[in-house]
Amino acid sequence: MEYTRSSDANIITEQYMDSILIEERLIDSVVADTSIEFLGEKFASPIMTPAFSHLGNYNGREHTGLEEYSIAAKECNILNFCGMMENDQFKKIADTGAKTVRIVKPYADNGKVKDQMQYAESVGAFGIGMDIDHIFGHEGLDVVVGEKMAEQTMDMLRSYVELTKLPFVVKGVLSVLDAVKCAEIGAKAIIISHHHGRLPYAVPPMMILPEIKDALKDTDVKIIVDCGIATGADVFKALALGADAAAVGRSMLPSLEKNGSEGVTEFIRYTANELRYIMSFTGFSKVDEINDSVLHYL
Ligand SMILES: Cc1cc2nc3c(=O)[nH]c(=O)nc-3n(C[C@H](O)[C@H](O)[C@H](O)COP(=O)(O)O)c2cc1C
């Protein structure tokens, strides 16, 4: 079905992000430090990789695109994510040594959900999680590459939290209601996301972020934002609005296709440098000092 108006949340999200402007605070400012502590680990920056799946071997390279960007995440010392895959593929990602959060699909086969989560823990994952925004499809429950998905209740999510000792991350939160439920079930982090526009007219993650941040202020749930994050300025705006970190996504694909892990390493470093530049320009020397007092809206 073709829509006659643009209900595309990717476009709406980009337009919203571009309407956020940044003021300068230069006097007494110093060169900023982009490092963060996240769920007990130190990382070089709050930029994270996306929970991707189904990336083949570009240009006949030895590793799949998923392994290539995981190698880059390790090289850059940032938190790595991956999505739908079988256990043997995850093992290869774990073997890169990147600290990786394994996002498992909401499979109808609940045994498969639990098996993938427990396997991830057994091979050294940093965290586990689920993309709850892949439950529903146009004809009812979603079917992803031939695999059926299922509704997820709070009890089911709580059972995943209790399954392993790893931090549990819920991906695809786009309301205060779901964010509060995530805190209640014991999730350690959420990813505010519309999964590159699955829901028509989905609210831009950065638009709803301040409300979610406020609702979670008395919890220790960490907030990551994704969708349309392509530059250090996008990451800065997410942090200023209350996120702890931001994940790049399709913006890293051209670098990945062209130069594999080296291309992604270069892209992540460039983006982190841009973040440091904007932090220095706005008088924030550390990531956790950044706030929305420097933001203006068109
Ligand atoms: C090729 C591709 C595969 C993806 N696979 C998954 C997946 O398996 N699990 C998941 O949670 N998200 C998956 N995503 C969604 C991304 O993690 C991310 O939420 C989305 O692309 C929005 O970010 P972006 O606008 O920066 O691309 C995938 C996205 C792409 C482009």
The ligand as an SDF file (V2000), in Angstrom:
LIG
                    3D

 31 33  0  0  0  0  0  0  0  0999 V2000
   19.6710   -4.6260    8.1100 C   0  0  0  0  0  0  0  0  0  0  0  0
   19.0190   -4.3580    9.4290 C   0  0  0  0  0  0  0  0  0  0  0  0
   18.7990   -5.4160   10.2950 C   0  0  0  0  0  0  0  0  0  0  0  0
   18.2190   -5.1840   11.5580 C   0  0  0  0  0  0  0  0  0  0  0  0
   18.0230   -6.2390   12.3970 N   0  0  0  0  0  0  0  0  0  0  0  0
   17.5330   -6.0130   13.6360 C   0  0  0  0  0  0  0  0  0  0  0  0
   17.3820   -7.0950   14.5670 C   0  0  0  0  0  0  0  0  0  0  0  0
   17.6040   -8.2540   14.2480 O   0  0  0  0  0  0  0  0  0  0  0  0
   16.9640   -6.7860   15.8220 N   0  0  0  0  0  0  0  0  0  0  0  0
   16.6740   -5.5040   16.2060 C   0  0  0  0  0  0  0  0  0  0  0  0
   16.3120   -5.2790   17.3680 O   0  0  0  0  0  0  0  0  0  0  0  0
   16.7820   -4.4710   15.3450 N   0  0  0  0  0  0  0  0  0  0  0  0
   17.2040   -4.6930   14.0790 C   0  0  0  0  0  0  0  0  0  0  0  0
   17.3210   -3.6400   13.2040 N   0  0  0  0  0  0  0  0  0  0  0  0
   16.9070   -2.2960   13.6390 C   0  0  0  0  0  0  0  0  0  0  0  0
   18.0730   -1.4690   14.1550 C   0  0  0  0  0  0  0  0  0  0  0  0
   18.6460   -2.0390   15.3060 O   0  0  0  0  0  0  0  0  0  0  0  0
   17.6440   -0.0230   14.4990 C   0  0  0  0  0  0  0  0  0  0  0  0
   16.7000   -0.0400   15.5460 O   0  0  0  0  0  0  0  0  0  0  0  0
   17.0270    0.7030   13.3120 C   0  0  0  0  0  0  0  0  0  0  0  0
   17.7330    0.4490   12.1240 O   0  0  0  0  0  0  0  0  0  0  0  0
   16.9160    2.1910   13.5680 C   0  0  0  0  0  0  0  0  0  0  0  0
   18.1400    2.8390   13.5390 O   0  0  0  0  0  0  0  0  0  0  0  0
   18.6690    3.6500   12.2180 P   0  0  0  0  0  0  0  0  0  0  0  0
   17.5570    4.5780   11.8050 O   0  0  0  0  0  0  0  0  0  0  0  0
   19.8660    4.3870   12.7450 O   0  0  0  0  0  0  0  0  0  0  0  0
   18.9940    2.6390   11.1930 O   0  0  0  0  0  0  0  0  0  0  0  0
   17.8370   -3.8640   11.9310 C   0  0  0  0  0  0  0  0  0  0  0  0
   18.0390   -2.8140   11.0300 C   0  0  0  0  0  0  0  0  0  0  0  0
   18.6080   -3.0430    9.7880 C   0  0  0  0  0  0  0  0  0  0  0  0
   18.7990   -1.8880    8.8530 C   0  0  0  0  0  0  0  0  0  0  0  0
  1  2  1  0
  2  3  1  0
  2 30  2  0
  3  4  2  0
  4  5  1  0
  4 28  1  0
  5  6  2  0
  6  7  1  0
  6 13  1  0
  7  8  2  0
  7  9  1  0
  9 10  1  0
 10 11  2  0
 10 12  1  0
 12 13  2  0
 13 14  1  0
 14 15  1  0
 14 28  1  0
 15 16  1  0
 16 17  1  0
 16 18  1  0
 18 19  1  0
 18 20  1  0
 20 21  1  0
 20 22  1  0
 22 23  1  0
 23 24  1  0
 24 25  2  0
 24 26  1  0
 24 27  1  0
 28 29  2  0
 29 30  1  0
 30 31  1  0
M  END
$$$$
